[in-house]
Amino acid sequence: MTKGFGVAVGFLATVAATLVVAASPGSSSPSAKRAIPIPALPAPAAFVSRIDNKFFPLKPGTTFRYRGQQDGKPMTVSVSVTHTTKLIAGIHATVVLDQVFVGGKPEEQTFDWYAQDKRGNV
């Protein structure tokens, strides 16, 4: 299953990965000794409070259900848009509960965070 990540979460993951690579001790390669630039985060003012992208609208209270099969067993993915937001780098992200059930048993549960910029990108 492929999951999308919000713009803010993607930038934060890039920053975190960059910091880990830059802080790794004991590397003898010349490139490891150079400082790796950290990408600039978009300003919180570049984001809107409501995700209304026509391809990925996330209206609080909405639940999407997808059905399929995994290893010959019935699989259901439930994606519930909560009424909760999480502040990430000054950006209010919508919290989404993502649950996967295989053969009627819970297999995975995550909280995902999404934000939309003023141009409509999620």
C-alpha positions as CSV (number, residue, x, y, z in Angstrom):
1,M,0.0,0.0,0.0
2,T,1.4,3.4,-0.9
3,K,0.8,6.3,1.4
4,G,1.1,9.9,0.5
5,F,2.5,12.4,3.0
6,G,1.6,16.0,3.4
7,V,3.9,18.7,2.3
8,A,4.9,19.6,5.8
9,V,5.6,16.0,6.8
10,G,7.7,15.4,3.6
11,F,9.8,18.5,4.3
12,L,10.3,17.4,7.9
13,A,11.3,13.9,6.9
14,T,13.9,15.4,4.4
15,V,15.2,17.7,7.2
16,A,15.5,14.8,9.6
17,A,17.2,12.5,7.1
18,T,19.6,15.3,6.2
19,L,20.5,15.9,9.9
20,V,21.1,12.2,10.4
21,V,23.5,12.0,7.4
22,A,25.3,15.2,8.3
23,A,25.8,14.0,11.9
24,S,27.0,10.5,11.1
25,P,30.4,10.0,12.6
26,G,33.3,8.0,11.2
27,S,32.7,8.3,7.5
28,S,35.8,8.7,5.5
29,S,34.3,9.8,2.2
30,P,35.1,13.5,1.3
31,S,31.4,14.2,0.7
32,A,30.5,13.3,4.3
33,K,32.8,16.1,5.6
34,R,31.0,18.8,3.7
35,A,27.9,20.4,5.2
36,I,24.7,19.3,3.5
37,P,22.3,22.2,3.0
38,I,19.0,21.9,4.8
39,P,16.1,22.8,2.5
40,A,14.0,25.8,3.6
41,L,10.6,25.0,5.0
42,P,7.7,26.8,3.4
43,A,6.3,29.5,5.6
44,P,3.1,28.6,7.6
45,A,1.4,31.4,5.9
46,A,1.7,29.4,2.6
47,F,-0.9,26.9,3.9
48,V,-4.6,27.0,4.3
49,S,-6.7,25.6,7.2
50,R,-9.0,23.4,5.0
51,I,-8.0,20.6,2.7
52,D,-10.4,20.9,-0.3
53,N,-8.2,19.6,-3.1
54,K,-10.6,18.1,-5.7
55,F,-8.6,14.9,-6.0
56,F,-8.0,14.5,-2.2
57,P,-10.5,16.3,-0.1
58,L,-10.1,15.7,3.6
59,K,-13.4,16.9,5.2
60,P,-13.3,16.1,8.9
61,G,-15.8,13.3,9.8
62,T,-15.4,11.6,6.4
63,T,-14.3,8.0,6.2
64,F,-13.0,6.3,3.0
65,R,-13.1,2.5,2.8
66,Y,-11.1,0.4,0.3
67,R,-11.5,-3.3,-0.2
68,G,-9.2,-5.8,-1.8
69,Q,-7.1,-8.9,-1.0
70,Q,-3.8,-9.6,0.6
71,D,-2.3,-13.1,0.4
72,G,-5.7,-14.5,-0.6
73,K,-7.4,-12.9,2.4
74,P,-9.9,-10.1,2.3
75,M,-8.4,-6.7,3.2
76,T,-10.1,-3.5,4.2
77,V,-8.4,-0.1,4.5
78,S,-10.3,2.5,6.5
79,V,-9.1,6.1,6.2
80,S,-10.9,8.4,8.7
81,V,-10.5,12.2,8.6
82,T,-10.5,13.4,12.2
83,H,-11.6,16.8,13.6
84,T,-8.1,17.1,15.1
85,T,-5.1,19.1,13.8
86,K,-1.4,18.8,14.7
87,L,1.0,21.7,14.7
88,I,4.1,20.8,12.7
89,A,6.7,23.5,12.1
90,G,4.0,26.1,12.5
91,I,1.7,24.4,10.0
92,H,-1.7,23.1,11.2
93,A,-2.0,19.6,9.6
94,T,-5.2,17.5,9.5
95,V,-4.9,14.3,11.4
96,V,-6.1,11.2,9.5
97,L,-6.5,7.7,11.1
98,D,-5.4,5.0,8.7
99,Q,-6.3,1.4,9.6
100,V,-5.7,-1.9,7.7
101,F,-7.6,-5.1,8.4
102,V,-6.6,-8.4,6.8
103,G,-8.9,-11.4,7.3
104,G,-11.0,-9.3,9.6
105,K,-8.1,-8.8,12.0
106,P,-6.2,-5.5,12.6
107,E,-2.9,-5.4,10.8
108,E,-1.8,-1.8,10.9
109,Q,-2.9,1.5,12.4
110,T,-1.3,4.9,11.8
111,F,-2.1,8.5,12.2
112,D,-1.1,10.5,9.2
113,W,-0.8,14.3,8.9
114,Y,-1.7,16.3,5.8
115,A,-1.6,20.0,4.9
116,Q,-2.6,22.0,1.8
117,D,-0.8,25.0,0.5
118,K,-2.6,28.0,-1.1
119,R,-2.1,26.6,-4.6
120,G,-4.1,23.5,-3.6
121,N,-1.2,21.0,-3.3
122,V,-1.6,18.5,-0.5
